[in-house]
Amino acid sequence: MGVVDAVILMGGRAERLGGIVKGDLRVDGRTLLERVVDAAAGARCRVVVGEAGASRLPDDVRIVREEPPLGGPAAAVAAGVAALEDDGDDVLLLAGDQPFIADAVEPLLAALAAHPEADGVRAIDADGRPQHLASVVRRPALESAIAEATERTGTLEGASVRALFAALRLVDTAVPIRATMDVDTWADAEALGATGGATP
């Protein structure tokens, strides 16, 4: 396994949660964002794209914003990768609202090592759906996908990660069920035991 860096997306308007700072919701005393950043503790460099809110993050965690702000997940991925150091091999991509994503990190890294022919690996959820923001992607392939998508459309604003990854050879990997559970609604929050949060 080469040098792994991490990009964590903590953007969006959280409209279905009333516009709160979603990363400030807490599970077992820690914010969602703190938990995801901790899950990537083994990465050499960790970049959060979006709003840190009330989370207390280690000093070495970089916080950047996509261009334009709230420009969508593909733009956020591009901003995060651009903020990494130049010599990494693989990028761990995580959503900042998955409080139990730590359960998926080792399986994802192991799957990538087992599939040298692939551009990356991504988790599949309990329903068999691929989770692009629970993945590890080889950095040269990821940078090429970003460059090609930008050249093709002129902008990544509003683009999805699914579209960004369309040309990549990804291996789907099973992970523990709770690992990919995220918080999009108050029902999700209740199911995961997430409480609190503040309005921006």
C-alpha angles and dihedrals in degrees: 000000000000131000110314122202126183134226116191120192116215101162137111133087098267088222094166088056094051095262097295122154093265096198089063093068110110134224117186092347098308128096120249090248093049090053094051093046089051090050088061094048091121093061118102094225128020122198124186115202111203136014123348092195114176094340117124105222130184115269093246094060111105120217119203138160130230120243114274098022110252087016093144139264099293090053088048092052090051092050092049094049091047089056094056125097115267103248107056124127106202136022124215107210117200138170113233095227100065105099095186099041090118086081089065102045100082094043090051094049091047091050092051091052089050093053109051090163093062129087089221148319131250134193123248119214129228090278094051095254118143116246109209092186092058097061147104116223130185106251100229090053092046093049091048091051091050092048094047094048092048092049092047098050104018091233141038092212110132094004121134127233087237089062092044091054096042095110097042122104101233128178116216113228130194115233133176110296098243093049095082097038108121139182115251099136139026087255089058090049092052092048091053096041093247117157140169125027130160134238113249 
